[in-house]
Amino acid sequence: VSRAKVQASIAAGLVAVNGRPVSKAGQQLRAGDTVTASLLPPPPMQAIPEPIPLDIKYEDEHLLVINKPAGMVVHVAPGHHTGTLVNALLHHCSLPALDLAPTEPGGDEEEEESAQLGSSRLLSSSSASSSSSGSRILRPGIVHRIDKGTSGLIVVAKTETALTRLQAQFKARTVDRLYLSMTVGCPSSRSGRVETNISRDPGDRKRMAAAPYGGTRGRTAASSYQVLEPLAGGGCALVQWKLDTGRTHQIRVHAKHMGHPLLADDTYGGGGPAALSAVAKGGARSVEEVKACLERLGRPALHALTLGFSHPVSGKRLSFEQPPPEDFASALEQLRGR
């Protein structure tokens, strides 16, 4: 809970000490005082249909597979009211503006299992639930999520049946997903597996942090990686990832945990002076050349390359592959020296 939210709740008279409402945040407490508190609910939001072009790779009456561009947020959320995938989907599916169930701001986009545990649905307007005022509540059918800065494939359910069955596949680990990244430095092992817990960073709630695997902090997370190609004389590398779980920022956290954060990932140490120097140490590129490359990329070097799952109604296995977009491909070629 943010300090600002607590202060607003105090100002609204929702906090009491020994049964008496508190009006100021600076009130001193004494040993034995009893504090009771309620928090102000998040402000309501609305998702507006927007005619945003979508790169649709597959669509039928049950689902869509979309190639999400880097820079697009998946869900409408505090700080992201327009330009999201949900705004685009509402327009594409000819749905009206819908009220959003209140959500807490939690930083950047979350990945698969966070979405599974939420109450989100993007169904038809007739299947959206109604509030007491009669307005419809948007429940976007995002089966899984990828970060704002990540490009690549994402599947969206259009019916309740499709949503439930696709979520079950993610939970059972039967969905095939490969991600492509560029890392600062080259892992010493050509392939390996990273196992940690992942939890919120106590110093920055917009970041995640690795914790001991199987411990009490956070949730278990496992990723397998394979070095496809050293780049820039070994100053960085093209690395492929396979997710066994889908925690928030999982690949980004695991790459940092290995000591090789994703290239241009400022949040996890992949874009600062130390990262520039590490890439330039390979000898194939100067610090200035590396800096220019990262500035042109402008986002973590991560792309959702493949997505495979069984159709939720027919059972047919569907497999998709999407090459990296131009910004990723251009950076890759520059670091290859071509």
C-alpha positions in Angstrom: 0.0 0.0 0.0 1.4 3.4 -1.0 2.0 6.1 1.6 -0.2 8.5 -0.5 -3.1 6.0 -0.3 -2.8 5.7 3.5 -2.7 9.5 3.8 -5.8 9.9 1.7 -7.6 7.2 3.7 -6.7 9.1 6.9 -7.9 12.4 5.5 -11.2 10.6 4.5 -11.7 9.6 8.2 -11.2 5.9 7.5 -8.5 5.5 10.2 -9.2 5.5 14.0 -7.0 5.3 17.1 -8.7 3.8 20.1 -12.1 4.3 18.4 -11.6 7.9 17.5 -11.1 9.0 13.9 -7.7 10.4 13.1 -7.6 13.5 10.9 -3.8 14.0 10.6 -1.2 11.5 9.3 1.4 12.7 11.9 -0.4 11.6 15.0 1.9 10.0 17.5 1.0 6.5 18.8 1.6 5.1 22.3 2.1 1.6 23.5 -1.2 -0.2 23.7 -3.0 2.0 21.2 -5.5 0.2 18.9 -5.5 1.3 15.3 -8.3 0.3 12.9 -8.3 1.3 9.3 -10.0 0.9 6.0 -8.5 2.0 2.7 -10.2 4.1 0.0 -11.2 2.0 -3.0 -9.3 2.7 -6.2 -11.0 5.3 -8.4 -13.3 3.8 -11.2 -11.9 3.6 -14.7 -13.4 3.1 -18.1 -12.0 1.4 -21.2 -12.9 3.2 -24.4 -12.9 1.4 -27.8 -10.1 2.9 -29.9 -9.4 2.2 -33.6 -5.8 1.0 -32.9 -4.5 -1.3 -35.7 -3.8 -4.9 -34.5 -1.5 -7.4 -36.1 -3.8 -10.4 -35.9 -2.1 -13.7 -36.7 -5.2 -15.9 -36.1 -8.8 -15.3 -35.3 -12.0 -17.3 -35.0 -15.2 -17.0 -32.9 -13.3 -18.3 -29.8 -10.0 -16.5 -29.7 -7.4 -14.2 -31.3 -3.6 -14.5 -31.5 -2.0 -11.1 -31.8 1.5 -9.9 -32.4 1.8 -7.1 -29.7 4.1 -4.3 -30.6 6.7 -3.1 -28.0 5.3 0.0 -26.2 1.7 -1.2 -25.9 0.3 -1.9 -22.5 -2.0 -4.9 -22.3 -4.6 -3.7 -19.7 -6.1 -0.4 -19.0 -4.7 0.5 -15.6 -3.8 3.6 -13.5 -1.5 5.7 -15.7 -2.5 3.7 -18.8 -6.1 4.7 -19.8 -5.7 4.7 -23.5 -3.7 3.0 -26.2 -3.8 -0.4 -24.6 -4.5 -3.8 -26.1 -7.9 -3.8 -24.4 -8.8 -0.5 -25.9 -8.0 -1.9 -29.3 -9.8 -5.2 -28.7 -13.0 -3.4 -27.7 -13.0 -1.6 -31.0 -12.1 -4.7 -33.0 -14.8 -6.8 -31.4 -17.4 -4.0 -31.7 -17.9 -3.7 -28.0 -19.0 -0.5 -26.3 -17.1 1.5 -23.7 -17.2 -0.5 -20.5 -16.5 0.2 -16.8 -13.4 -1.4 -15.3 -13.4 -3.1 -12.0 -11.1 -1.1 -9.8 -7.5 -2.2 -9.7 -4.5 -1.2 -7.8 -1.5 0.3 -9.6 1.2 -2.3 -9.6 3.9 -1.1 -12.0 4.4 -2.6 -15.4 2.5 -5.4 -17.0 2.4 -8.8 -15.4 2.8 -12.2 -17.1 0.8 -15.4 -17.5 0.0 -16.6 -14.0 -0.9 -13.1 -12.6 -3.5 -12.9 -15.4 -4.8 -16.4 -14.7 -5.5 -15.5 -11.1 -7.3 -12.3 -11.9 -11.0 -12.0 -12.7 -10.4 -10.7 -16.2 -12.6 -11.5 -19.1 -13.0 -10.0 -22.6 -16.4 -11.5 -23.6 -19.2 -10.1 -25.5 -21.1 -7.2 -24.1 -24.0 -9.5 -23.3 -21.8 -11.6 -21.0 -20.2 -8.8 -19.2 -21.5 -8.6 -15.6 -23.6 -5.7 -14.4 -23.1 -3.4 -11.4 -25.9 -2.2 -9.2 -26.1 0.9 -11.3 -26.7 -1.1 -14.5 -23.3 -0.2 -16.1 -21.3 -3.1 -17.6 -18.1 -4.2 -16.0 -15.2 -4.9 -18.4 -13.4 -8.2 -17.7 -10.8 -8.4 -20.5 -10.2 -12.0 -21.7 -6.4 -11.7 -21.5 -5.3 -15.2 -20.9 -1.7 -14.1 -20.3 0.2 -10.9 -20.4 3.6 -9.6 -21.6 5.3 -6.5 -20.5 4.8 -3.1 -22.1 8.3 -3.2 -23.5 8.1 -6.8 -24.8 7.0 -7.5 -28.4 5.5 -10.7 -29.7 2.7 -13.2 -29.5 -0.3 -13.2 -27.1 -3.5 -15.1 -27.1 -6.9 -13.5 -26.1 -10.1 -15.4 -25.4 -13.4 -14.3 -26.8 -15.7 -16.6 -24.9 -15.9 -17.9 -21.3 -15.3 -21.5 -22.5 -12.1 -20.5 -24.4 -10.8 -18.4 -21.5 -11.3 -21.2 -18.9 -9.7 -23.9 -21.1 -6.8 -21.8 -22.2 -6.1 -20.8 -18.6 -6.1 -24.5 -17.7 -3.4 -25.1 -20.3 -1.2 -22.4 -18.9 -1.7 -23.8 -15.4 -0.9 -27.4 -16.6 2.3 -26.1 -18.4 1.1 -27.5 -21.8 1.5 -24.2 -23.6 4.7 -23.9 -25.7 6.4 -20.5 -25.4 9.9 -19.4 -26.5 11.3 -15.9 -26.0 14.2 -14.3 -27.7 16.5 -11.8 -25.9 19.8 -10.1 -26.0 21.8 -10.0 -22.7 24.6 -7.9 -21.4 27.6 -10.2 -21.4 27.5 -13.9 -22.5 26.5 -16.6 -20.0 29.4 -19.0 -19.4 27.2 -22.0 -19.9 25.7 -22.4 -23.3 22.4 -23.6 -21.7 21.0 -23.9 -18.2 18.1 -23.5 -15.9 17.4 -20.7 -13.4 15.2 -21.5 -10.4 14.4 -18.8 -7.8 11.4 -17.4 -6.1 10.2 -14.0 -7.4 8.6 -11.3 -5.2 8.1 -7.6 -5.2 11.3 -5.7 -4.6 10.8 -4.2 -1.1 12.7 -1.1 -2.2 10.7 -0.4 -5.4 7.3 -1.9 -5.8 7.5 -1.5 -9.6 10.4 -4.0 -9.7 10.5 -7.6 -8.9 13.4 -9.4 -7.2 14.8 -12.9 -7.0 14.6 -14.7 -3.7 15.7 -18.2 -2.5 13.9 -21.0 -4.4 11.2 -22.6 -2.3 11.5 -20.0 0.4 8.8 -18.0 2.1 9.2 -14.8 0.0 7.4 -14.7 -3.4 6.5 -17.6 -5.7 8.6 -20.2 -7.3 9.8 -19.5 -10.9 11.8 -21.6 -13.3 13.3 -20.6 -16.7 15.5 -22.6 -19.1 17.9 -20.7 -21.4 20.1 -21.4 -24.4 22.8 -19.2 -25.8 22.2 -19.0 -29.5 25.0 -16.7 -30.5 27.7 -14.5 -28.8 27.5 -10.9 -30.0 29.8 -7.9 -30.1 32.9 -10.1 -29.5 31.3 -11.7 -26.5 30.2 -8.4 -24.9 26.5 -9.6 -25.2 24.6 -12.6 -26.5 21.5 -13.7 -28.3 19.7 -15.9 -25.7 16.5 -18.0 -26.1 14.3 -18.7 -23.1 11.6 -21.3 -22.3 9.3 -20.5 -19.4 8.2 -23.2 -17.0 6.3 -20.6 -15.0 5.0 -17.1 -15.8 5.8 -14.8 -13.0 5.9 -11.0 -13.3 9.1 -9.9 -15.2 10.4 -13.5 -14.9 12.9 -13.5 -17.7 14.1 -10.0 -16.8 14.6 -11.0 -13.2 16.3 -14.3 -14.0 18.6 -12.6 -16.5 19.7 -10.1 -13.9 20.0 -12.9 -11.3 22.5 -14.6 -13.7 24.5 -11.5 -13.9 23.5 -10.9 -17.5 20.5 -8.4 -17.5 18.6 -7.9 -20.8 20.1 -5.3 -23.1 18.5 -1.9 -22.7 16.5 -3.0 -19.6 17.1 0.1 -17.4 14.9 -1.3 -14.7 17.2 -4.3 -14.1 20.6 -2.8 -14.9 20.8 -3.5 -18.6 21.1 0.1 -19.8 23.4 2.1 -17.6 27.1 3.0 -17.9 28.2 -0.4 -16.4 26.1 -2.3 -19.0 27.6 -0.2 -21.8 31.1 -0.8 -20.6 30.4 -4.6 -20.3 29.2 -4.8 -23.8 32.1 -2.7 -25.2 34.6 -5.0 -23.4 34.1 -7.5 -26.1 36.2 -5.2 -28.3 33.9 -5.3 -31.3 32.0 -2.1 -30.4 32.9 1.2 -28.7 30.9 2.5 -25.7 29.5 5.2 -28.0 28.4 2.7 -30.6 26.8 0.5 -27.9 25.0 3.5 -26.4 23.6 4.6 -29.7 22.4 1.0 -30.4 20.6 0.9 -27.0 19.1 4.3 -27.5 17.7 3.3 -30.9 16.2 0.1 -29.3 14.7 2.0 -26.4 13.2 -0.9 -24.6 14.3 -4.3 -23.0 15.6 -6.6 -25.7 12.9 -9.3 -25.3 10.5 -10.8 -27.8 7.8 -13.5 -27.5 8.9 -15.6 -30.4 6.6 -18.6 -30.4 3.2 -19.6 -28.9 1.7 -23.1 -29.2 -1.5 -24.4 -27.5 -4.5 -26.7 -28.2 -7.6 -25.0 -29.5 -10.0 -24.7 -26.6 -12.9 -26.1 -28.6 -11.6 -28.2 -31.4 -8.6 -29.5 -29.6 -6.4 -29.0 -32.7 -2.8 -28.0 -31.9 -2.0 -24.5 -33.0 1.5 -23.2 -33.3 2.7 -19.6 -34.2 6.0 -18.0 -34.7 6.7 -14.3 -35.1 10.1 -13.0 -36.0 11.4 -10.1 -34.0 10.3 -6.6 -35.1 12.6 -4.2 -36.9 14.0 -2.5 -33.7 15.2 -5.8 -32.3 16.4 -7.1 -35.6 18.4 -3.9 -36.3 20.1 -4.0 -32.9 20.9 -7.6 -33.4 22.6 -6.9 -36.8 24.5 -4.0 -35.4 25.9 -6.1 -32.6 26.8 -8.9 -35.0 28.8 -6.3 -36.9 26.9 -6.7 -40.2 
